[in-house]
Amino acid sequence: MAPLIRRAASLKDLNTFGIDARAEQLVELRSAAEIPAALAAARAHPPALVLGGGSNLLLTRDLPGTVLRVMLSGRRILDEESGQALVEAAAGEPWHDFVEWTLSLGLCGLENLALIPGTVGASPVQNIGAYGVEMSESFDSLDAISLRDGSARRFERDDCRFGYRESVFRRAGDAQWLVTAVRFRLSRTPRLRLDYGEIRAELHALGVSSPDARDVCRAVCAIRRRKLPDPAVLGNAGSFFRNPVVDAARAERLRAAHPGLPVHPAEAPGRAKLSAAWLIERCGWKGHRDGDAGVADAHALVLVNHGQASGAQILALAERIRASVRERFGVELEPEPLVVPDSEAPPPRRTRQ
Ligand SMILES: Cc1cc2nc3c(=O)[nH]c(=O)nc-3n(C[C@H](O)[C@H](O)[C@H](O)COP(=O)(O)OP(=O)(O)OC[C@H]3O[C@@H](n4cnc5c(N)ncnc54)[C@H](O)[C@@H]3O)c2cc1C
């Protein structure tokens, strides 16, 4: 079966920054039967970029090659035993709808990750996390296809090398994979995680004294709606920088020099995570605006497009923010979204529209 292919396709509505960039070729992958033809089309026009919901990308200019938009759908319970269910969702399923579906079945584990934009297929790529929980904690395995040679592979948890906003699928130098389906192991017995951020206070405000997983989902959604700009209204990709992970001793020295700096334990022993939002706010960037590229009023970590900003303008603002944090605190910030194309990519070939 042939997938839908468009040339010089606008990506403006396919990335949450709302950047007006074009793909030399856009291939929409809607069913497993279309995969061989989609891969052939991508191989004929390299390089390939796999696109989900476009909520963790910064497009800095028109993209050469092929954008493979993953729209595979479907979700099901594969197995259930002793109160544990194995569920599977196709890569193009919207993440939040999937979370709500699991909760409607009485399955717990993903409630703290509610309302994260994007698709199920992208969730392992940066091991999405929020409110003290990471996707990898419920992850079972995934299916992927190599963009290089079309071979299929199943990845178990250890194969994915999950870390903080990190996995094998993000690391440079690895083969490029197209995730087609992800499986999660969820429980009928809730193990609620309420101690992060304002979850308890929000539950209290909602009048809930003995919460279940659906209450936690409601509380998380309410907090997120209040704190984060809605990309449908103000273009953004959520947090633009990861929280920097540094040596624990260095974190303590920084905290001594800058009282109030939030420092959290990192997964790796001897390491600590600093609050990127705090560092950026202290450098005076919150609410800053350079033309249509800006920093959200309510959240220093969120870069926004006020309307017509180009990806290059947002990237330039990000570079200025990085430089000021480096200068004041000696700390290096790393972008969380994928910046594409990277500076070495050739410009797109001219195509007729
Ligand atoms: C308002 C807002 C809030 C956010 N909050 C959070 C948060 O709390 N926690 C968090 O972790 N993230 C957050 N994000 C970032 C983003 O939502 C997640 O990273 C999400 O998983 C990206 O999904 P996507 O489908 O939009 O991926 P895309 O942006 O389309 O792609 C992101 C990366 O994944 C790759 N990719 C996408 N689909 C596939 C696939 N099927 N196979 C292989 N590779 C693929 C892409 O090539 C790219 O490298 C937020 C974003 C926004 C806009």
The ligand as an SDF file (V2000), in Angstrom:
LIG
                    3D

 53 58  0  0  0  0  0  0  0  0999 V2000
    3.3560   22.2740   26.4970 C   0  0  0  0  0  0  0  0  0  0  0  0
    4.3590   21.1240   26.4930 C   0  0  0  0  0  0  0  0  0  0  0  0
    4.6260   20.4490   27.6660 C   0  0  0  0  0  0  0  0  0  0  0  0
    5.5420   19.3900   27.6920 C   0  0  0  0  0  0  0  0  0  0  0  0
    5.7710   18.7440   28.8660 N   0  0  0  0  0  0  0  0  0  0  0  0
    6.6320   17.6980   28.8980 C   0  0  0  0  0  0  0  0  0  0  0  0
    6.8670   17.0080   30.1320 C   0  0  0  0  0  0  0  0  0  0  0  0
    6.2810   17.3110   31.1700 O   0  0  0  0  0  0  0  0  0  0  0  0
    7.7740   15.9890   30.1230 N   0  0  0  0  0  0  0  0  0  0  0  0
    8.4200   15.6090   28.9810 C   0  0  0  0  0  0  0  0  0  0  0  0
    9.2150   14.6570   29.0570 O   0  0  0  0  0  0  0  0  0  0  0  0
    8.2110   16.2400   27.8100 N   0  0  0  0  0  0  0  0  0  0  0  0
    7.3410   17.2760   27.7340 C   0  0  0  0  0  0  0  0  0  0  0  0
    7.1250   17.9340   26.5530 N   0  0  0  0  0  0  0  0  0  0  0  0
    7.8770   17.5230   25.3480 C   0  0  0  0  0  0  0  0  0  0  0  0
    7.1000   16.5570   24.4220 C   0  0  0  0  0  0  0  0  0  0  0  0
    5.7200   16.6290   24.6500 O   0  0  0  0  0  0  0  0  0  0  0  0
    7.5410   15.1120   24.6010 C   0  0  0  0  0  0  0  0  0  0  0  0
    8.9340   14.9930   24.4000 O   0  0  0  0  0  0  0  0  0  0  0  0
    6.8250   14.1670   23.6290 C   0  0  0  0  0  0  0  0  0  0  0  0
    7.1160   12.8230   23.9310 O   0  0  0  0  0  0  0  0  0  0  0  0
    7.1480   14.4300   22.1600 C   0  0  0  0  0  0  0  0  0  0  0  0
    6.2410   13.6830   21.3980 O   0  0  0  0  0  0  0  0  0  0  0  0
    5.9860   14.0040   19.8780 P   0  0  0  0  0  0  0  0  0  0  0  0
    5.1530   12.8930   19.3130 O   0  0  0  0  0  0  0  0  0  0  0  0
    5.4180   15.3600   19.7170 O   0  0  0  0  0  0  0  0  0  0  0  0
    7.4530   13.9140   19.2860 O   0  0  0  0  0  0  0  0  0  0  0  0
    8.1370   14.8210   18.1640 P   0  0  0  0  0  0  0  0  0  0  0  0
    8.2980   16.2110   18.6560 O   0  0  0  0  0  0  0  0  0  0  0  0
    7.4220   14.6460   16.8650 O   0  0  0  0  0  0  0  0  0  0  0  0
    9.5480   14.1340   18.0710 O   0  0  0  0  0  0  0  0  0  0  0  0
   10.4420   14.2170   19.1570 C   0  0  0  0  0  0  0  0  0  0  0  0
   11.6070   13.2550   18.9090 C   0  0  0  0  0  0  0  0  0  0  0  0
   11.1320   11.9270   18.8780 O   0  0  0  0  0  0  0  0  0  0  0  0
   11.3880   11.3110   17.5990 C   0  0  0  0  0  0  0  0  0  0  0  0
   10.2150   10.4870   17.2970 N   0  0  0  0  0  0  0  0  0  0  0  0
    8.9120   10.8720   17.3000 C   0  0  0  0  0  0  0  0  0  0  0  0
    8.1240    9.8090   17.0130 N   0  0  0  0  0  0  0  0  0  0  0  0
    8.9510    8.7540   16.8020 C   0  0  0  0  0  0  0  0  0  0  0  0
    8.7470    7.3880   16.4590 C   0  0  0  0  0  0  0  0  0  0  0  0
    7.5390    6.8670   16.2640 N   0  0  0  0  0  0  0  0  0  0  0  0
    9.8380    6.6000   16.3100 N   0  0  0  0  0  0  0  0  0  0  0  0
   11.1000    7.0780   16.5000 C   0  0  0  0  0  0  0  0  0  0  0  0
   11.3620    8.3670   16.8390 N   0  0  0  0  0  0  0  0  0  0  0  0
   10.2870    9.1820   16.9850 C   0  0  0  0  0  0  0  0  0  0  0  0
   11.5930   12.4670   16.6490 C   0  0  0  0  0  0  0  0  0  0  0  0
   12.3950   12.0790   15.5350 O   0  0  0  0  0  0  0  0  0  0  0  0
   12.2840   13.4640   17.5500 C   0  0  0  0  0  0  0  0  0  0  0  0
   13.6330   13.1240   17.6970 O   0  0  0  0  0  0  0  0  0  0  0  0
    6.2070   18.9920   26.4980 C   0  0  0  0  0  0  0  0  0  0  0  0
    5.9210   19.6820   25.2970 C   0  0  0  0  0  0  0  0  0  0  0  0
    5.0030   20.7310   25.2940 C   0  0  0  0  0  0  0  0  0  0  0  0
    4.6960   21.4290   23.9990 C   0  0  0  0  0  0  0  0  0  0  0  0
  1  2  1  0
  2  3  1  0
  2 52  2  0
  3  4  2  0
  4  5  1  0
  4 50  1  0
  5  6  2  0
  6  7  1  0
  6 13  1  0
  7  8  2  0
  7  9  1  0
  9 10  1  0
 10 11  2  0
 10 12  1  0
 12 13  2  0
 13 14  1  0
 14 15  1  0
 14 50  1  0
 15 16  1  0
 16 17  1  0
 16 18  1  0
 18 19  1  0
 18 20  1  0
 20 21  1  0
 20 22  1  0
 22 23  1  0
 23 24  1  0
 24 25  2  0
 24 26  1  0
 24 27  1  0
 27 28  1  0
 28 29  2  0
 28 30  1  0
 28 31  1  0
 31 32  1  0
 32 33  1  0
 33 34  1  0
 33 48  1  0
 34 35  1  0
 35 36  1  0
 35 46  1  0
 36 37  1  0
 36 45  1  0
 37 38  2  0
 38 39  1  0
 39 40  1  0
 39 45  2  0
 40 41  1  0
 40 42  2  0
 42 43  1  0
 43 44  2  0
 44 45  1  0
 46 47  1  0
 46 48  1  0
 48 49  1  0
 50 51  2  0
 51 52  1  0
 52 53  1  0
M  END
$$$$
